[in-house]
Amino acid sequence: MRGETEQLLKIRLQCHDQTAKVWIASENGWECAAEEISLLPYTTEEAGGFVGCTIGMYASSNGMESKNHADFAWFTCSSRN
């Protein structure tokens, strides 16, 4: 059961070539939260070697200690040409 401060957040990541956009679902539909995010730091050439999996989900507290958590209920990936 979810607590009073917990909520479900839907996020869409849209990638094209080496840039990404992040969309967040709201009551008004999908809203762009960030765009023109460079994905170059995650390439083998820029990282200086193998970087492993290049798609997935994770949560970060930006290096700070945190008691927060993130639960991922599902993940979908589609390719549109």
NORRA-V246159 format. One record per pair of residues at least 12 apart in sequence whose C-alpha atoms are under 7 Angstrom apart, sorted by the first residue. I is the first residue (numbers start at 1). GAP is how many residues later the second one is. D is the distance in Angstrom with one decimal. If there is no record, write none. Layout:
i | gap | d
I | GAP | D
I | GAP | D
This chain:
i | gap | d
10 | 14 | 5.9
10 | 15 | 5.4
11 | 12 | 5.7
11 | 13 | 4.7
11 | 14 | 6.4
12 | 12 | 6.3
18 | 20 | 6.1
18 | 21 | 5.0
18 | 22 | 6.0
19 | 17 | 5.5
19 | 18 | 5.2
19 | 19 | 4.7
19 | 20 | 5.4
20 | 15 | 6.1
20 | 16 | 5.8
20 | 17 | 5.0
20 | 18 | 6.6
20 | 19 | 7.0
21 | 13 | 5.6
21 | 14 | 4.1
21 | 15 | 6.2
21 | 16 | 6.4
22 | 12 | 5.1
22 | 13 | 6.3
